[in-house]
Amino acid sequence: MKLFKLSWGTGIFITLALFVVAMAFVFYISSRQDRSLERNDYYADEMRHQENIDHRHNFDALQFPLAVVVSDTNIIVVLPPDLAGKAIDGKLVFYRPSDHRLDRVQELKGLAQDKYALLRSQFSPGKYIVKLRFTSNGKGYLTEKELIIP
């Protein structure tokens, strides 16, 4: 029985060929990844950094935090009781860190309720960051809360 022997040249060629195939595979996989920015307005948002800090302090001064309840059919955002009956104008953003196409934005215009309900069927399961930015009686508020939808 005769053993198959490789020469140095053949071994080097096979090694380089496998390396080229591996690099081509990595290039193919990386070219299919989403390379979009996390935010399109990151620069403008950073310019408002101190304003964001002040709005966060305003919200932290409220007696209760923001509550988000996930039920079988709805996602209910419960505002602190301090704001009950007061008209608020702002934006409720469900930010999906892994895929910006799954973000959901709800405008709050003159809302005077303490609860805001959305259909759960509008959301894909996964992690969201609920960002609530609004004004009430001329005072700005900002808060964030992590939400996992099973």
C-alpha positions in Angstrom: 0.0 0.0 0.0 1.4 3.3 -1.1 0.8 6.5 0.9 0.0 9.7 -0.8 2.7 12.3 -0.2 2.4 16.0 -0.6 5.3 18.2 -1.7 5.9 21.6 -0.1 4.6 23.4 -3.1 1.3 21.5 -3.2 0.7 22.1 0.5 1.3 25.8 0.2 -1.0 26.0 -2.8 -3.8 24.1 -1.0 -3.3 26.4 2.1 -3.5 29.6 0.0 -6.5 28.3 -2.0 -8.4 27.6 1.3 -7.5 31.0 2.6 -8.8 32.7 -0.6 -12.0 30.7 -0.4 -12.4 31.6 3.3 -11.8 35.3 2.6 -14.3 35.3 -0.3 -16.9 33.7 2.0 -16.3 36.3 4.7 -16.6 39.1 2.1 -19.8 37.7 0.8 -21.3 37.4 4.4 -20.2 40.9 5.3 -21.6 42.5 2.1 -25.1 41.1 3.0 -25.1 42.9 6.4 -27.1 46.0 7.0 -24.7 48.9 7.4 -27.2 51.7 7.9 -26.7 54.3 10.6 -28.3 53.8 14.0 -29.8 57.3 13.6 -29.9 59.7 10.6 -30.0 62.7 12.9 -27.3 61.8 15.4 -25.4 65.1 15.0 -28.5 67.3 15.5 -29.4 65.2 18.6 -26.0 65.6 20.1 -26.2 69.3 19.7 -29.3 69.2 22.0 -27.4 67.2 24.6 -27.8 69.7 27.5 -31.5 70.1 26.6 -31.9 66.4 26.7 -30.3 66.3 30.2 -32.6 69.0 31.4 -35.7 67.2 30.1 -34.6 64.0 31.7 -34.2 65.8 35.1 -37.7 67.2 34.6 -39.1 63.7 34.1 -37.1 62.3 37.0 -38.7 65.0 39.2 -42.1 63.4 38.6 -43.4 61.1 41.4 -43.7 57.9 39.3 -41.7 56.6 36.3 -43.0 55.6 32.9 -44.7 52.2 32.9 -45.1 50.0 29.8 -47.4 47.0 30.1 -47.4 44.2 27.4 -50.7 42.3 27.3 -51.8 39.6 24.8 -53.4 42.2 22.4 -52.0 45.6 23.4 -49.0 47.5 24.5 -50.1 50.1 27.1 -47.9 53.1 28.0 -48.9 54.5 31.4 -47.9 58.0 32.1 -47.1 59.2 35.6 -50.3 60.3 37.5 -48.7 63.8 37.9 -49.5 64.4 34.3 -53.1 63.2 34.4 -55.5 65.6 32.8 -52.8 67.8 31.4 -52.5 68.3 27.7 -49.2 67.0 26.3 -47.6 67.3 22.9 -44.8 65.1 21.8 -43.5 61.8 20.4 -43.6 58.3 21.6 -40.8 56.2 19.8 -40.4 52.5 20.0 -36.8 52.2 18.9 -35.5 48.8 17.7 -31.7 48.8 18.1 -31.2 45.8 15.9 -33.3 47.0 12.9 -34.3 50.6 12.3 -37.1 49.4 9.9 -39.0 48.0 12.9 -39.1 51.4 14.7 -42.5 52.8 15.5 -43.3 56.5 16.0 -46.5 57.8 17.5 -47.3 61.5 17.6 -49.0 62.7 20.8 -51.1 65.8 20.1 -53.0 67.4 22.9 -53.3 64.0 24.7 -54.9 64.4 28.1 -55.0 60.8 29.1 -52.8 58.9 31.4 -52.7 55.7 29.2 -51.8 55.2 25.6 -52.5 51.9 23.9 -51.1 50.4 20.8 -51.8 47.1 19.1 -49.3 44.4 19.8 -49.7 43.0 16.3 -47.8 46.1 15.0 -44.6 45.0 16.7 -42.2 42.2 16.1 -41.0 40.2 19.1 -37.7 41.5 20.4 -36.0 44.3 22.3 -37.3 47.9 22.0 -36.3 51.1 23.7 -39.4 53.2 24.4 -38.5 56.9 24.2 -41.0 59.5 25.3 -40.3 63.1 24.6 -43.1 65.6 25.2 -44.0 69.1 26.5 -46.7 69.9 29.0 -47.4 73.4 30.3 -44.3 74.7 28.5 -42.0 72.3 30.2 -40.1 69.6 28.3 -39.8 66.0 29.5 -37.8 63.0 28.2 -37.5 59.4 29.4 -36.4 56.0 28.1 -37.4 52.5 29.1 -36.3 49.2 27.8 -39.1 46.8 26.6 -38.8 43.2 25.6 -41.8 41.9 23.6 -41.9 38.1 23.8 
